[in-house]
């Protein structure tokens, strides 16, 4: 999925000579060159592009994802009503309408927070291996590493369109992790959250984090991959904590 181009030659275009569009294409083919020419750490425009495109794709694929959303809503509603019997179906429906209307915006905000959080964790973990990148450079790495999410959104939507509705029981049912084959109504939420991280897209993103840390942080590849693996573990904590509260 990712080809590391290795050392970047002297003829590599400088950031001022290379458009962001080229970066968004090259990150899937020669990620090392992207990280090398963006090593100064400027991530604002790239993060804005990522958030906007994610929001647009979330809006365009809303109908395809509706069966999954329906299944998630039904399960969460039942859980909420068990914990708070005073909740009415009308209140839940009203809240659902609000979140569905602003769903693309929430998705864009969520991906932005995720990138910033991942960048900060990558920077902190990188320091354990004497990585030289700044906080801004670490966030830049996290921003470009998230680009596979755009493909993931489209792949998920395609499954939502073509899979039988009765098989779309949760968000995990359109993923490619072992959690896809588990029953969300009976399996451990914590176990599903952990297994959900063993997904090709999450692994792809983690590999890109390692490549970026190796190129920008100037540390050996082995150490960069260990640091990215630690970042992967830390990234699982929000989902696990959310599962523990459910």
Secondary structure, 3 states (H helix, E strand, C coil): CCCCCCCCCCCCCCHHHCCHHHHHHHCCCCHHHHHHHCCCCCCHHHHHHHHHHHHHHHHHCHHHHHHHHHHHHHHHHHHHHHHCCCCCHHHHHHHHHHHHHCHHHHHHHHHHHHHHHHHHHHHHHHHCCCCCCCHHHHHHHHHHHCCHHHHHHHHHHHHHHHCCHHHCCCHHHHCCCHHHHCCCCCCCHHHHHHHCCCCHHHHHHHHHHHHHHHHHHCCCHHHHHHHHHHHHHHHHHHHHHHHHHC
